[in-house]
Amino acid sequence: PPAHLAAQRAYPAASHGGNYMHNFYFPPAPSSSPWYPEWHPGGERVALAMSGSLWEVDIATGDAHEIVHGPDYYSSPNYSPDGAWLLYTADDGGGTIDLEVMNTATGERHRLTEGAHVHTDPRFSPDGGRIAYVSTAPQGYFNVYIRPFADGAWAGPDVSVTADNTFGRDRLYFGAWDMHISPAWLPSGEELLIVSNRDVALGSGNVYRVPARAGGIEDRQLVLAEQSLYRTQPHVSYDGQRFVYSSTAGAADQFQNLYVQPTTGGEPYKMTFFDHDAFHPRWSPDAEWIAFVANGGSPGTQGVPHHLTGLPHLYLLEANGGRLRRVNITERHWARPTGTLEVTTVGQAGEMLASRVHLTAADGKFHAPADAYARVAREGDRIFHHPGWFTVELPAGEAEMTIVRGFETAPVTYTAVIRPGEVTTMTITLTEISDLSDQGWFSGSTHVHMNYAGNLRNSLANLMMMSDAEDQDVVAEQVANKDNRILDHQYWLPGGGPHPLSEPDRLLVVGQEYRPPFYGHVFMFGQREHLIAPYAMGYEGTGIESLYPSNTDMMLKAKAQGATTAYVHSFYNGDPLEGNLGGAKGYIVDAALAAADAVEWSTPQDGWPPVYAVWSSGIRATVVGGEDSISSLHATPLVGSMRTYVRTPDGTLTMDGWFQGIRDGSSFVTSGPLIEFTVDGRGPGEELDLAGPAEVRVRGRVWGVVPMERVELVVDGNVVRTWEPAGDRKSLDIDDTLAIGASGWIHLRVEGAREDRWPLDTSYPQAFTNPVWVTVAGRPIRSAAATDYALRWIDKLEVMAELWPGWRSEREKEHVYAQFEEAREVYRQRGEEAAHDPGTPLPAITEQSSGTTEVLQAISPVSAETVWASGHGGVILRTVDGGDEWERVPAPGGDSLQFRDIHGFSSRTAIALTAGTGPASRIYRTADGGETWRLRFLMDAPEGFLDCLDFWDGERGFAYGDSFDGVPYILLTEDGGRSWARVPADAAPAAGEGEGGFAASGTCARAGDSGRGWIGTGAGGSARILATDDYGATWSEVAVPMATGDAAGIFTLALADGSPLVALGGDLGARDEVVAANAAVTRDGGRTWTAASAAPIDGAVYGSAVGRWGPYRNIVAVAPPGAAFTADMGETWQPLEELSAWAVEFAPGGRVGWAAGGDGRIWRIMW
């Protein structure tokens, strides 16, 4: 995106607090309507933040005069007692917040703070000689400071009233470290009121009275104890006897109202009784009035559209009398030339269309209309939604705006020239790139909240307008708790059907999010009788602290009422089993027990392992998309930014049909890209029944409004095809064939690069389908590896549950653990069914014509189409059509070199290694498909001899050679093989006498995942593995039970899923017999090795690789005397009669591979 639209909103200096604090405590940057009022000492006007500037508002007339403007977003005004100085905050757009001060007589202003930290909530002391403020200094945790001030500048060092302090353990949403915020002076200047969660388990804290000196927090006096959420903002009246604050009365109220209480403690008195929120109360100088901001308004307010009634506005409450007055901003008097922009957005037929607007004015800042809610998207873009037209006042000059409408309309960018005092009118036509609803596909986010304690009092009508602007067909609003408050419960209606505000082309559904912090949050839509309560379990210090009832119990209760259920914001990235099980800990259990219909992706992520384990166990739980838009917040993921496209059973938009499609998996999930996908004509969620192993036709299309980087076809968890869109990279057509040998599942994944995400509100573009289910010969989908994964997950879940401190009885535990055991039994049974599967069939092996008779010693498939091979006589071969045609590419050195290893990156880029004594060992690189080769390494040691190489990625790799100086000879590259450097002697164990590798197939060195790598050695009487886990920087040794001798040891290693499975070798001195110790396996990622049954190959095994058939990992071993494979980690071997090869490798996914050997022979292997 344009640089000014890529603003960060994470406030990186803040080490705790997170997005809730940024929304509830930090001033919005900007607010299109009034925020953070502050009385002028004269009592006739109020300063406030609005449209990124500071304004003074005449409370009698409503005239607003801009008093501070500039490059930042300004807020939190505070006058010195004499009115001579105005103190305020300057937010650079989500990075830092600093304090500034202005001389009110001259208008001169300057910074008081600089640096990376956040400084906020500034308050002049009653005598004007000190300033209290909140800062993240020094360690990122929020503390209250006081600093002397005189003549517009600091007059001394700061004093820490509070200091970093830990609660001793993590607190839900609030972390371990205490926060200290919202200072308010008492008239004496000797004390402050502050809000702090010292010794408080839930919420942002109590109100304390503390001495205004260093360490004052240690002498704190409790004034108000309640569960707060950053909104308290206490303000003391001039007499010092009472303070006004905003509260939900300890979560008894859904809304923030105003209360008054004595500053020494006592009973609160409620001042307002709104069914909306009141924020930031401030006593007038004479304490007769309270200025505050409220987001109320009746839906019937004259002249106010229904969807705009909940914007924040300035109000005055008569403290003694009860008169309530809204101060309408009648006119904005800008301090600079401005004009007006009027925009209408229409479709190709001229119909008015709602849309999203990114608007940057000539001052370089975002601006929103006064009647629109200014938002900050997940990715930091500042936007507003509008129903089809908008009017906004802007600084004169050029304004740039980008108009966006969901995923099926092309975004457009325009520049408008704003002239002082004039109106610029524009009509912008939007063009659809598709309309999937015409084909029976309807999109909607499964995770939207209307109100969640944000600055906006949102309405269902506004939610519908925003969804219209984002081109969503289904609006799925969720009632939810925030701590002990239940928000929006009054909008749920019995019956389980769509809400009456639904429209023919837009469905509104009100369900709920059930939010237990341990098991994970769950959505429930469609209950006929009642919402599920309590709305959460496992909340510390409450009557619902136990892990009973379980999610299983509550979801089954919802399903008994007809609900569709799913775990939300689930696994994030990587394998959650290696961590704390992610955000959906109970998913594996509840998928097995049919309590959860689906699991939700809330952001693009790669937390596939638990989903794939469930699918490969034959459990047809689906995946949905919902971004968790908390749409009353000003900083939140945009509605519909992660959504689900569902094909309804009859192609029409109904609530029953849409949720039926979710349960069936007739859907795809996306943050932008669009997908069409079939396997032999069956789409996502459908079943393809094959009589036996067969080739199927895969067809599809991906397209979208932003570029895409790759499209992957995934079978049973393995990527078997990868395509890269060309041209503008916004579309790709797919028409391919795929060999299917066993029952399983197939889905399509699409990803783009982060730099291509604009204007989508996503970390990177991602889309994927739910699976097409394939049944072969009537066998169920089963995988022993998948069920083992699920069992290990449940075991870990129970260990974590046992540590929970809130259990109330053993009876509760027994109930929950019985459910865990019931789920285990489901997976055990399916694991046994997998074990009784008839097993892996022999692969289809087809010999191909290489065009040479030289010995081929190495082969490197880049994909199912592109493969490199190399060997003796200077031979290097390449195919780009799966081996139908092999071409000999020009090789350096004529026919004198033996190319014993080759590594292909693409059809154009490869690294080739030659073996031989001294300078005959070399490494070459090509970047033009072999037309030219550049020498990148030449052995300078006469005794040196290179054996093999491998790469972790496109830049980092390593090579291995025989030892000659007592040190393992290991080379590293960090620039894609362009340069190489030897690993220092002290980075690896000493080499044995005569120890080296076997340059037989290029597979004595293997690169795994996460910087792990392995080298198999032999000769000189040794056989061991050298291992690294830091991309080759350091190495350790691992013993392996393998034949040893002068010509014996480990010849080859085979990996799967980034980890080693088998080491194979033997003894060249025993060419006419099978060497007993020629195979060893590992089941812990290479940490330990045990002997396996010998591969039935005489002498030594030269090469090995792992192919796949259904759930099986098939280890193929080859050598000139013969070949064999094992599907059970070396317990049994099956011969492959057709092969007599030196090398074997499989393309990504493991379904198709190649073997190469003597006389130029090449074979294609397919499972």
N, C-alpha and C positions, 0 to 999 in steps of 0.2 A: 504493500500500500504506500501512498505518499507518506513521507517521513512524519508529517504532522498528524497523520491519522494512526500511527503505530504506537501511540503513547502507552507507556507501561503504567499499570494501576496497582502494582503489587506492593509499593512502598517497601523496597527491599531492606531498609534499615530497621523495620519493625520485625523483631524476632518472634513475636506472638501476636495474638489478636485476630489475624486472618481476615477473610472477606467480611464476616459479620461485623467486626469492629470497623473496618473501612467504611461500611455502609451505615452503621448505626451511630458512629462517633465522629469520624472525619466529616468535614463539610463536603457536600456534593460539589464536584468540580466539572461543570458548573451546575447550578440550579436555574432553570428557566423562569422560575417564580420565586418569591421571597424566601429567604432562609437566614437564620441566626440573627435575630433582632437585638439591637442594643440602643438603649435610650441615650439621647444627648443630654448632658447635664441640665440643659434648660427645660427639658420635659416637653417640648413642643414638636419634636421630630425624633424619628427612629432611624438609625443606620442599619443596613442589612446587606446581605449578599444576594445578587441576582444577575444572571447572564454573564457570569465570570468577572463582574465588577462589584465595587461597593457603591451603595447609593444612600442618600439621605431622603427619607420620606416624610413629608408634612402630614401629620396624622389627621389634620383637619380637612385637607383638600385631596389627599392621595397623590399629590405631585411628587415624582421621584427625580432626584438630581444625581447624576453620576459624579462621584467624587474621587474614585480610584479606578484606573484602568491601566492595562499594560499587557506584557506577554504572558503572565501567569493567571491563575484562577484565584480570585481574592475572596476572603471570607473572614469570619470570626472577629468582627470589629469590636473595639473596646476603647472608650474615651477616657482620658485622664480626668480626674475630678474637676479640674478647671476648664476642661474642654479644649485645651491648647494642643493636645496631641491625640492622634488616633492610632491605636495599635491594631494590627490585623495579621492574618496569615496569607502567605503566597504559596500556592500549590502549583508545581511545575507540570502537572498533568499526570500524577501518579507515581513520581519518583521520590521527591522530597517535598516537605512543607517547611517553609521558613517564616520567621517573624519579621515584619516590616513596621515602620512607624512613619507617620506623616504629620508635619506641622500644619495645623488646620488653618492658620492665618495665611501662610505663604503657599501651601500646597506642596512644599518640598518634602520628598520622601526618600528613605534609604533602608537598607537591610540592617537588621540587628543580629541575625544568625546566618551562618554559611555552613556548607558541608553536606554530608550525606544523610544526616539524621533528620527525623521528623520532629518539628516543634509546633505545638498547637495549643489551643485553649488559653490564650494570654489574658491576664487580668491585672490592671493597675491596682495597687494598694490604695486604701482610702486617702492617704496623703499624697499619692502620685509619685512617691519616691522609690517604689519597688514594683517589680513585675513578677507575678507568679505565672508559671506556664508548665506545660507537660512536654517532656522530651524522651526520645528513645535512647539518648546518651546514658551511659557509655556502651552498653552491651546489647541494645535493641529492645530492652524491656521498659515499659512506660513508668516514668517517675515524675514527681512534682519538684520543680526547682523555683527558687526565688533569687532575683538578681537586682541590685541597686540600679536606678535609672535617674539621669539628670540631663537637662538640656538636649534632649533628643538622642542620647547615647547611653551605653552601659557605664555605670559609675563604680564598678567593682566586680569581683568574681561571683559566680553563682554559688548558691547554697542548696544542698540536697536535702529537701524536707523528707523525702523517702529514698529508699535504696533497694537495689535488687534483692529479692527474697524469694526463696522457693517454698512451695507448699509441701514438698517432699515426695510428691508423685504427680503423675499426669491427671488433669481434670478434663472431663468431657467438654470439648470446644474451647477450653480456656488454658490448657497446658499446666505445667508445673510452676511457672514463674508468676509471681503476683503482679498485678497492674495497679497503678495509682493515677487517677485521672480527675478531671473536672474540678479544679480548685475554685473556691469562692471565698472571698475575704469577709471576715467579720469587721464591724466598724472600728474596733480598736486597732486594727492592723497587727495585732499580736497573735491571731489565730486564723485558721482556714477550715472550711469544710472541704473534704475531698471524698471521692468514691474510690474504694479499694476492695479487692477480694482477698485480702489477708485473712487466712484461716477460714475461707469460705469455699465450699466444694462446688457449688453451682452458681452461675451468674457472674456478672462483672463486679459485684460487690455491694457492701453496705456503705452508708454515709457515716464518716468519722469526723470528729472535731479534733484538730491537731494544732499544736503550737507552730507558729510560722518561723521556724528556725531549723538549723541543721539537725537531722535525726528526729524531727518532730513526730514522725509516725510511731516512734516507740512509746510516746506518751499519749496515744490516741484515746479518745472517748467515743464509744458507740452512741450514735444519735438516731440512726434508722437502720433496722435490720430487715432486709427483704431481698428476694431474688430479683436483681435488676439486670438490664441488658443495655448498658452504655448510655441510655437515654435520660438518666436522672437529671443531670445538669442543674444542681442546686444553685439558688441565688438568694442571698441574704438581704432582707429589708434594711432600710437606713437605721432602724432602731436596734438592729442586731438580735431581736427577740425571736424571729421566725424566718423560715426560709420556704420558698416555693420550689417545687420540683415536679418532674414528669414521672409517672409511675403506672404500672399495671397492678398495683397493690399486691406485689409478690406473686404475680401471675393469676390472681383471682379474676382479673379483667382481661378481656381479649384486646382492649384498646388502651393506649396511653392517655391518661387524664392528668389534670393538674391537682396537686395537693399542697397544703400548707401545714407546717409542723414547727414546734419550738426548736430552736437551735441547741437546746440542752437535752433534747429527747422528749418523748411524749407520744400522744396519739395523733396520727395524721387526720386532717380534715379535708374531705374531697371538695374541690372547687368547681369542677366541670363534670358533666355526665354525658359525654359524647358517645355516639356509636361510630366514632372515627378517632383519630389520634391528635393529641396536642403535644407539641415539642418546644423546647428551648424557652421556658418562661423567664421573664425578666421584670423585676419590680421597676416601676417608675421612680424617679428621684424622691417623690413624696409618698410612695407606697400606696397611692390611691388606685393605680392601674397596674395591670400585668400585661405586658406585650408578649405574644407567643406566636408560634406558627402552628396552623392546624390544616389537616388535609380533608376537611369535611365538605359538605355541600349536598343538598338534596337532589336526587335525580330529576326533580321537577323544577330546579332553579331556572328562572326566566332567562332565556337567551343563551343558556349554557348547554352545549351538546352533552348527552348522557355520559359519553365515555371520558369527559374532561372534568367531572365534578370533584375528583379526588386529588387535584393538584394542591401542593402546599400554598397557603396564603397567610398574610399578616392579619392577626386579630388582636383586639384589646378587650380585656375583661376588667370591669369595675370591681375592685377588691371589696368595696363596701357598698353594695347595692345590687351587684349581679348583672349589670348591663353588659351585653356582649355585642361587640361591633367589629365587622370585617372592614379592614382598611383596603379598599380597592385601589390598585395602582391606576390612577386615571390617565396619567401621561408620563412618559419617560423622557426626561430632558438630558440628552446625551452631552457629554463634554467634548465631543468631536463630531465632525460631519457624518451624517447617516442618511440612508435611504431605505426604501422598502422593497422587498422581493416577494412577489406573489407567484406561486407555482401550482399548476394542475398537472397531475399525471394521468394518462389515459392509455387504453389498449389500442390495438390496431384498428378496431372498429369504432374508436372514438369514445368508448365507455370509460367512465372514471374508475381508476384503480388505486386502491390503497397501496402504500409502499413504505420502505425504509429510506431515510435520508442521512447521508454523511455530508455535513456542510462545514466548510472552513472559510471564514471571512477574510477580508484584506488584512486584518490584524493578526492573522495566523492562528486564530483560536476557533474552536467550535462554538456555534451559536444555534439555539433552538427557538422556535416560536414561543411566545409567552403562554400560549394555551396548549403546549405540548410538553411531555415529560422527557427531560434530557437524560440520556442513558449512557453508560459506559459498558461496552460489550465485554465478554470474557477476554478477548484478545486486546482490549484497550481502545478499540475504536469508539468514538463518540458519535451517537446517533439519536434520531427521534423517529417515531412512526407517525403517519398521518393518514386520514381516511380517503385521501384523493386530492386534497388541496391544502395549502398552508400559506400563511403570511408571516413574514419575520422582518424585524428591523435589523439592519446590518451597518457596520462602518462602511463608509464610502470606499470604493475600489473594486478589485476583482474578487469575486467569491467563487469557490469551486465546490461543486456538489456532485456526489455519486448517488444515483438512485438504484435501489436493489429491491427485488421482489421474489424472494424464495429461490429455489433451485432450478425452476423451469422457465425463467425469464432472464434475458441477457441484461446484465448491469450496464448502465450508461453514465458517463461523466460529462458534465457541462460546466462552462464558466459563464458567470453572470456579471455584468458590469453594473455596480451599484453607484448611482449618482446622487449627490446630496439633495435631499428634499424631494426626490422623485420616486416613482413607483416603477419597478422593472417587472414586467409580466412575462411569464413563460408557460407554454404548454409542452410537456415532454411525453413523447410516445414510447411505450415499452413494447418490446417484441418477445414473444414466446419462442423458446427453442423446442418445446414439447408441451403436451397436455396429457399426462398419463391417466388422468381421470376419465378421459374418453375411452381408455382401454380397460377400465375397471380397477385401476390402481389409485388408492387414496392415501394421502400422507398426513401424519400427525406425530407430534412429540408425545411420548407416554409419560412425560414428567414435567408438569407445569404447575407452579403455585401462583395463585392470584394475589393473596396478601400474606406477608410474612414479616410484619413489623417494619416494613420499609417506609420511606418518606411519602410515597404515593398511597392514597387510599384507593386501591384498584377496584374495578367493577367487572362483572362478567361481560358487559357491553364493551368495555375497553379491551378486555382480553380477546374478544371476538374481533375487534378492529385490528389489534396487533397481529393476530393470526391471519387475518385477511391480508395485511401488509406483507406477511411472510409467506403467503400462499399456502397455508395449511388447510386441509379439509376437515381435520378432526382436532378439536380443542379439548385436551384431557386435563382438567383442573383437579388438583388434589388437596383435599382438606388435610391439615397436618398439625402436629403439636410443635411449638417452639418452647422447649423446656416444659413447664407445666401449663402453658397456654395452649388452647386449641383454636386455631385460626380458620375462619370461613366455614365452620360446621353448619351454620344456618343456611348455607346454599345447597346442601345435599337434600335431595327429595326422595322419599320412599318410592318403591316401584322398580328401581334398577334400570330405568330407561333413560333416553336422552333428555337433557334439560329443555324446558319450554322455550328458551331463547334460541334454540337451534334453528338454523335456516336450511332451506332445501339443499344448498351446496356447501354448508358448513355445519358440522355436528358439534354440539357442546355437551360434554359429559363431565359430571362431578363425581369423583371417587375419593379415595383417601390414600395417604401414605402412612403406613404403620412403621414406626421409627425406633426399634430397639437398637441401642448402640453396639451390642455384642454380636448378635446373629447377622445383622445387616438390615437395612431398610427395605420395605416391600410396598409395591403398589397393589391396590385392590379396586377394581372397577366393576360395577354391576350388581352390588348387593341390593336385594329387593326390600329388606325389612329395616335394617339399621346399620350404622357404621360400627366398626369393630372398636371396642374400648376395653381397657385403657388403650390410648393411642401409642403407647410405647411400654417397654419393660426394660429393667436394668439401669434405672436412673438412680445414681448414688444419693443417699440421704432422703429418699422418698419412700412411700409405701409400695412402690413398684420397682424395688431394687433387684428382685430375684430374676433368674433366668427362666423361671416358670411363670406363666405358660410359655412354651417355646413358640418359635415362628410356625412350626408345623401345626401346632394346635390352632393358632389364630388364622392361618391361611385356610385350613380345612373348614373352620367356622365360616369364613367368608365365602369359600367355594360352595358350601351347603346352601348359601343364599343366591348362588348363581354367578359369583364373581369370577373374574379373570385375575390371576395373581402373578407377580414377578418380583424378583430381587432387583433393586435399582442401584445406580452408581456402583458398579460391581468390582472388577478385578484390577483395573488400571493396567500396569505394564509388567511384562515378564511373567514368571511362574509364581503365583501367590503361595503355593505350597512351600516355597523356599523362604517365605517371610511370615506374615501374620494372617494369611488367608484372605487378605484384601477386604473389600467392603461388602462382600456377600458370603460370609463364612458359612451360613447354613444352606447354601445353594445345593451342594452335592447331596446333602441329606434329603432336602425337600424336592429335588428333581426325582430322586429314586422313589419317594413316597407319594408322588403325584400331587404334592401340595403346591408346588411352584410350576406355573405354566411356562415361564420364561425367565430370562435374566437380561438386564439392561446395560447397554453401552451408553454412558453419559458424556463421554468424550472419545475422540479417536484413541485407541489403545491396542495393545497386542497381548492382552492377558488371556490368550486362547487356551492354555492347557486344561483348565477345569471344564470349559465348554466342550472341547474336543474329547475329553475323557467321558463325559456324559453321552455325547453322540456315539462314540465308538463302543459304548456299553449297550447301545440299542435303545437309549432313552430319548424320546423325541421332544425334549424341552427346547424352546426356541430362543432366539435373541431378538431384542427390540432396541430401539433407539429413543432416548429422551434426555435432554441436556440439563435437566434440573434448573429450569429458569424460575427464579424467585422474583416474579415480575413486578412486585411493588418496590424492590430495591433499585437504586439508581445504577449500581454496578453489579451486573449479573449476566450469565449467559443469555443470549437473545432467544426468545421464544422460537422453537422450531429449528434451532441451529444444529441439533442432532435429532433425527426423526426416523420414523418407520413408514415405509411405503407398503401398503397391504393390498393384495388382490382379493377382493371380497368374493364369496362363492357365486353370487349372481351378477357381479359387475356393477351393482348399485351401492350408493352410500347409505348404509344403515349401521346403527350401533352394534346390533347383534352380528351382522356380517363382518364388520371391521375387527371385532374382538375374536370372532371365530377364525378369521384369517391369521390373527396373531397366534392363537393356540395351534393352528395347523402348520404354521411356518410358511404360509404363502406370502412371503414378505422379504424385503431387504432393508438394511439399516444404512443410513448415509448422513454425512456432514456436508454433502454437496454433490458428489458424482451420482449419476443415475445408471441403472443396470437393467438390461434384459438378459435372461439366461435360461437355457434349456439343455437337457441331456436326453437325446432321442425324443425330443418333444415334450418332456416332463419338466415342469418348472419347480421353483423352490417350494418345499413342503409336500411335493408329490412323490410317488413311488414308481420306480422303474423295475419291472420284474423280468429277469433274464433266466432262460432255461439253463444256461451254463456260461462259462467264460466267453466273452465276446468283445468286439470293438463297438463303441458307441460314438454317436456324433454329438459334439459339443458345439453349441451355437450361442452367440450372444452379441450384445452391443453395450458399450459403456460410453457415456457422454456427459457433458456438464458445462458449467459456466467458467470453470477454471482448469488449468492444465493438470494432467495426471502423469505420474512418473512410471507406474508399473501396474499390471493386471496379473493376478496369480490365480491359477486353477489349483484347488486344494482337494486332495483325495485322502480321506482317513487321516487328516492332519499333516500330510506331506504335500509340499508344493511340487506339482508335476509338470506345470507349464508356466512360463513367465513371458508376458508380452510387454513391449514398451510402445506406447502411443507415439506417433510421429507427427511432423508438421507443427501445428499449434498445440498438439498434445491434448486436445479437448475431446477427442473421440477415438474409438477403436472398434472395429468389427471383428468378431471371432467366428471361425468355422474350422473345426479341427476334429480329429478322431482320437479316441482314448481306449486303451486296452483295459478291460475290467475282468479281474479274475475271481474276485470274492465279494461277498455282500459287504456293503460299506456305504459311505456317503460322499457327496461331492458338493463343494460350494465355491463361489467366485469372490475374490477379494480385490479391491482397488485402493491404491494409495497415491497421494501426491506429496510434493515437497512442502515444507513449512513456508518457504519463500513464495510459494504459489497460492497460498490460502486466500489472499485478499480477493473480493470483499466478504468472504465467508467468515463467520465468527467461529473459527475452529483452529486448533493448533496445527493441523494439517488435513488436507482432504482425505476422507476415508469412506469407503462403502463396501458392503459385503452382503451376500445373500444368505438366507437360511439354506439348509442342505436339500439337495435332491437325494432321496433315499434309494439305494440300489440293492435289490435282493437277487442273489445268484443261486439257482438250483434250490430255492425255497429255504435256504439257510438264514438264520437270524444274524443280525449285525452284532458281533461279539469281539472283544479284544481283551486278552489276559493282562496286557500292559495297562489298558485303560481302567480295568476294574481294580488292579493293584494300586493305581494312582488314587482312585476314589477311596479305597480302604485306608490308605495312608493319610488322606485328607481327614477322614472322620476320626481316625485315631488322634490326630493333632488337635482337632476341634474339641474332643473330649478332654484332652490334657489342659487346654486353655479354659474350658468351662469349669474344670475342677478347681482352678485357681481363683475363680470369681468369688468375691467376699460376700455377695449379697444373697446367697441361698438362704431360704428360711427353714428348710427341713430336708432330711434324707429322703422323705417321700417324694418331694419335688424332684430331687436329683434322679431317683430311680425311674420316675416317669419319663424325664427327658432322655436319660441314657438308654432307656428301652427303645425310644424312637431312633436313637443313633444305631442301636443294634439291629433294629428292623431294616434300616437302610443298608447296613453292612451286609445283611443276609441277601438283600437284592443283588448287591454287587458280587458277593461270593458265588451265588448261583449262576450269575452270568459269566463269571470267571471260569467256573467249572464247565459251562457249556462251550466256552472258547477252547478249553483244554481238550475237549472231546471232538473238536473239529477234525475232519479227515486230513487236514494238513495242507502244506504248500505243494502245488503241482510243479512239475518241471517247467522251466521257462521255455519260451519259443526262441530258438537260436537259428539265426540266418547268417550264412557267410556272405560277405560283401567283397567286391573287387577293389583292391587298393591301388593297382597299377604298378606295384613294385614287388621284387622278390627278396629284398633285404630284410634282415631281422628287425622287427618292430618291438621296442622295449618299453614304450610309455604311451599312455593314451589319456586324454583329458577332455571329457564332455563339458562344455559350457552350458548346454541346454539339450533338449531332445533333438535339435536340428544341427547345432554347431559343435563340432568335435575336432580336436587337434590330436595328431599322433606323430611319433618320431622314433628313429632307430639308427641302425648302422648305415654306413655308406653315405652319410650326410643327408639322410632322408627326413624330411618334415612334410606331413600330409595335413590336409584340412578338408572338412566337408561342412556345408551349410544347409544340407537338405536331409539330414539324418543318415547319411551314408549311401544314398542312392548313387551319388557320384563323389569320389575322392579325387582331390587335385594335389599334385606335388608342388609345393611352393618353393621358391628359390631359398637355398640355405647357405649360410656363410661357411667358408672353409672348404668348399667343394665336397668331394666324397671321402675326405680323409678323417672326418670327425664322427664320433659315435654319440648321437643325441639320446642319452639314456633317461632323460626326464623332460617333460614339457608341462607347462601350466597355462591354460587358456583363460583369459578374462572375458573375451568377447570374440566376435568373428574377426576383429582387426588386431586385437592386442594379445600377445602371448610372451611367455618367458621360456627359453629353451636352455637346458643344461647339457654340456658335453662332459663325458668321463674319460679319464686317461691320466697318465703320470705327468706331473708338472704342468707346463703350459697347454697340454691337451685338455685340461679341465677348465672349462670356460662357462660363462653365462651370457646369453644374448637376449635382446629384447626387440620386438617388433611392435609397431603401432599402426601398420598399414596392411594388415592381412598377410604379412610375410614377403611383401615386395622388397622391403629392405630390413636389415637386421643391424643393430648396433651392439658392439661388444661392450658389456657392462662390468665384466669381471674376468680377470686372467690370473690363473694360479701362478704365484711367483715363488713358491717353494718347490724345489725339484722333487721332493718326496710326496707332495700333495696329490690328492685324488678325490674329486667330488663324486658323491653318490646320488643325492636326491635333494629336492626342495619342495616347499609348499607355502601357501599364503593364507593369512587370516582374512584379508580384505584386499581392496585394490591398491593399498599402499604398503602394508606391513607383511613381511614374509621372512623365511629363513631357509638356509641351505645347510647340508651336512656333508662332511667328507671324512676320509680315514684319518686317524690320529697318527702323528709322526714325531711330536715333540712333548709327549706326555700330557697334552691338553686336548680335550675334544675340539674338533675343528668345526665351529659353528659360525655361520655368517648371518647377519641381519640386514634387512633393508627396510627403510621407512618411506620410500618414495616410489613405490611400485616397481622395484627392481632396477632403477636407474643407477643406484650406487649401493655398494655393499661394504660392511665393516665386520671384522671378526670380533666375537664375544671375548671379553677379557678373560685371562686365565683364572682369575679368582671368582668368576661368575658361574663356574661349573665344576663338578667333581673331577678329579684327575682321571686321565684315560689309562686304561690298561695297556700292557705291552701288546702291540699289534692290533689293538681294538679299532674297529671301523664299521662301515656299513656295507650293504650289498647293493650294488648299482644294478639291480635286476629288473625293477619295474617302476622306479621312482616313488615307491611308497614306503620307504624306510623312515620318512619324515612326514608327519601329519599335523596340520593346524586345526584346532578345535574352536570352541566358542569362548568368549570372554578372555581372550589372551592366552588360553591354554594351548600347549603343543607338546608333541611327543616324538622321540627319536628312538628307533629300535637298533641296537648294536649287536655285533658279534665278532667272530674271528679272535685269534690270540687267546682262546680259552675263556672268553667272557661272553655273556649274553644278558643284557639289561636294557632298561628304558631310561632315557634322560627326559625329564619333564619340566615344563615351565608353566607358570600361570600369570606371567607379566610380560607377554609378547616377546619372550626370549631374553629379557634383561638378565635373569638369573635362572639356573637350572639345578635340579636335584636328581637323584637316582632312585630307581625302583627295581627291586629284584623280580625276575620273571623265570618261572620253571620252563626252561627251553634248552634244547640240545646245545652243547658247547664243543668247541674244537677249533682247529686252525681254519677250517672252512665251514664252520657251523655257527648258528646263532639265529637272531631275529632278522628275517628278510623283509617283512612287510607288516604293516599295521592297518587295521580297518576301523573306521569310525561310523557312528550313526548319531544324528541329533547333536553333533558337536562334542561327543565323548567317545573314547575308545571302547571297542567291544572285544577285539581279538588281536593277538600277536601270533604270527605264523612264520615258520622258517624250516629249519632242518639242518642237514649236513650234506654238502656237495661231495664229501668223501664216501657217501653211502648211496650212490646213484641208483642202485638196483633194488633198494628195499625201502619200505616205509619207516621213517625214523619215529620212534615212539613219542618222543617229546618234541613234536613239531607244532603244537598248538597250545595256547594259553588264553584264558578269557578273564575279563574283569566285569564286575557288577557294581562297582562303586566309582565309576569315572576314572579308572586308572590308578587308584591309590593302592590297590592290592590285586594280585593276579593268582589264578589257580590253573592247574593243568586241565586240559580238555582232551577228549578222545582225539586220537591222531587223525588228521586229514588223510584220506587214502591216496596219497601222491608219493611216488618214490623220490628219494633224495631230499629235496627242499622245495617248499612252496615259494614261488617267486613273487606273486602279486595277490592282492585281496581287495575286496570292496563289499559294500552292503547294498543289496537290492531289496525291494519291497514287493510283497504281494499281500493285499489286504492288511491285516494287523501284523503280519510276520516280517521280521527283519532277517533277511536271508544273506548269510555271509558266504561269499563266493571265493574260493581259493583256486589259483591257477598256477601251472608250471608247464614246461615243455612235455613232460611225460603224461599230463592229464589234468583234470579239473574236478571239483566237487563243490557241493554247497551244504550248509547246515541252517536249519530254521529254529534250532533249539539250543543255541549257544554252545555248539560243539559236542553235544551229547551223542548225536547221530549225524552221519554224513550220507548224502546221496551223490553218486557220480554224475558228471556231465560228460557223456561220451564224446560229444562233438568237439570239445575244446582241447587244444594243446597249446596254451598261450603263455606269454611272459607277463602280460599286464592286463588288468581289468579295472574298469571304473564305471560308475553309474552317474547319469545326469541327475540334477536336483529332483527330488521326489522318489528316486530309486526304482521307478517302473521300467525304465529303459537304460541299457548300458552297452558298453563295447569291450571286447577283448582283442588283444593284438599279440602276434607271436612271430615265429620263424616263417621264412619264405614269403614275407609280406602279407600274411594272412590276417584278416580282420573279421570279427563276428559281431553281429548285433544281437543283444540279449533282451528279451522282453518278458516281464511277468504280467 
